[in-house]
Every structure is written in structure tokens, then in C-alpha cells.
Amino acid sequence: MRQDHLRRDFPLGCPAVGLAVGYVGEFSDMNAYALIDMLIERYSLNECEAGDLGAYADVLEHCHGLTGATLEAQIRLRAEVLSICGSEMQEMYDTLERTYKRQHEREEYA
């Protein structure tokens, strides 16, 4: 199950949303951007989950034979799964955050 203590919530409009939306690439007209933005807000996805969703949409854009409706359904399903289970990449994000904090603390005390 999802571990909410690992989540880092963020407001829409922060770089994480831009990061996720930026991953959409060529698949996107503005509807794809709006869809991902809306799903991030609806499911309260954290930075890691938003990036995961954007990367997933980017991969789907290169799958031949997927129509717009199928792409949308797949992206919606992935967002729901992320909201329930979290992202497999969360541990990596947490490790990077801890490393950054330790480095920043060392610089402050140096």
C-alpha cells in the first residue's frame, strides 16, 4: 500500500507539474497537458508520482495504434494506480532528497 509519510505534496503550478507536463512531448496538444494537470490535482500526486505519470504518457505517445481515447484511458488508469500505490521511483527521490539535505547542512556548518 501507499506510504503517505513519504509523500511531499505541492501546489499546482510548481516545477513538478511542469516537469510532468513537459514529459508529454509530441503526444500533446493542450488537451494532454490539461489532462495530466487535472489528474495531478485530482489524485493529489506528489512530485515523484507526477514525474512518473508524465514519463508514462511520454512512453505511450510512441506506441503505435493507440488512439486518443485509449491514450487518455491509459493515463487516467496510471494516475489512479499512482494515487493508490505510489511510484516505484519514490525511494530514489527520497534518497536524493536526504543526500541534498545532508550536503546542504554540511555547507551551512563549514
C-alpha positions as CSV (number, residue, x, y, z in Angstrom):
1,M,0.0,0.0,0.0
2,R,0.9,3.6,-0.4
3,Q,3.1,5.1,2.3
4,D,1.7,8.6,2.8
5,H,4.6,9.6,5.1
6,L,6.8,9.5,2.1
7,R,4.6,11.9,0.1
8,R,5.6,15.5,-0.5
9,D,2.6,17.5,-1.6
10,F,3.0,20.5,-3.8
11,P,0.7,23.2,-5.3
12,L,-0.2,23.2,-8.9
13,G,2.0,25.5,-10.9
14,C,5.2,24.4,-9.2
15,P,8.1,22.9,-11.2
16,A,6.9,19.3,-10.5
17,V,3.7,19.9,-12.5
18,G,5.8,21.5,-15.3
19,L,8.1,18.5,-15.2
20,A,5.3,16.0,-15.6
21,V,3.6,18.0,-18.3
22,G,6.9,18.6,-20.0
23,Y,7.4,14.8,-20.4
24,V,4.3,14.6,-22.7
25,G,6.3,15.8,-25.7
26,E,4.7,15.3,-29.1
27,F,1.7,13.4,-27.9
28,S,0.3,16.6,-26.6
29,D,-1.9,19.2,-27.8
30,M,-3.1,21.4,-24.9
31,N,-5.7,18.7,-24.0
32,A,-3.0,16.3,-22.9
33,Y,-1.3,19.0,-20.8
34,A,-4.6,19.8,-19.2
35,L,-5.4,16.1,-18.6
36,I,-2.2,15.5,-16.8
37,D,-2.5,18.7,-14.8
38,M,-6.1,17.8,-13.8
39,L,-5.1,14.2,-12.8
40,I,-2.2,15.5,-10.7
41,E,-4.6,17.8,-8.8
42,R,-7.5,15.2,-8.6
43,Y,-5.3,12.5,-7.1
44,S,-3.0,14.8,-5.2
45,L,0.0,13.3,-6.8
46,N,3.4,14.3,-5.2
47,E,6.4,15.3,-7.3
48,C,7.7,11.8,-7.8
49,E,4.2,10.5,-8.9
50,A,3.7,13.5,-11.2
51,G,7.0,12.8,-12.9
52,D,6.1,9.1,-13.2
53,L,2.8,10.0,-14.8
54,G,4.4,12.4,-17.2
55,A,7.1,9.8,-18.2
56,Y,4.4,7.2,-18.6
57,A,2.5,9.5,-21.0
58,D,5.7,10.1,-22.9
59,V,6.2,6.3,-23.4
60,L,2.6,5.9,-24.5
61,E,3.0,8.5,-27.2
62,H,5.4,6.3,-29.0
63,C,3.1,3.2,-29.0
64,H,1.7,2.7,-32.5
65,G,-2.0,2.1,-32.8
66,L,-3.1,3.9,-29.6
67,T,-5.9,6.3,-30.3
68,G,-6.5,9.5,-28.3
69,A,-9.3,7.9,-26.3
70,T,-7.1,4.8,-25.5
71,L,-4.2,7.1,-24.5
72,E,-6.4,9.1,-22.2
73,A,-7.8,6.0,-20.6
74,Q,-4.3,4.6,-20.0
75,I,-3.0,7.8,-18.5
76,R,-6.1,8.1,-16.2
77,L,-5.6,4.5,-15.0
78,R,-1.9,5.1,-14.3
79,A,-2.8,8.2,-12.3
80,E,-5.3,6.2,-10.2
81,V,-2.7,3.4,-9.6
82,L,-0.1,6.0,-8.6
83,S,-2.6,7.5,-6.1
84,I,-3.2,4.1,-4.5
85,C,0.3,2.5,-4.6
86,G,2.7,5.4,-5.1
87,S,5.6,5.4,-7.5
88,E,8.3,2.8,-7.7
89,M,10.7,5.7,-8.0
90,Q,9.8,7.2,-4.6
91,E,12.8,5.6,-2.8
92,M,15.1,7.2,-5.3
93,Y,13.5,10.6,-4.8
94,D,13.7,10.2,-1.0
95,T,17.4,9.2,-1.2
96,L,18.2,12.2,-3.4
97,E,16.4,14.5,-1.0
98,R,18.2,13.1,2.1
99,T,21.6,13.4,0.2
100,Y,20.8,17.0,-0.7
101,K,19.8,17.9,2.8
102,R,23.0,16.4,4.3
103,Q,25.1,18.2,1.8
104,H,23.3,21.5,2.5
105,E,23.7,21.0,6.2
106,R,27.5,20.4,5.8
107,E,27.8,23.6,3.7
108,E,26.0,25.6,6.4
109,Y,28.3,24.4,9.2
110,A,31.5,24.7,7.1
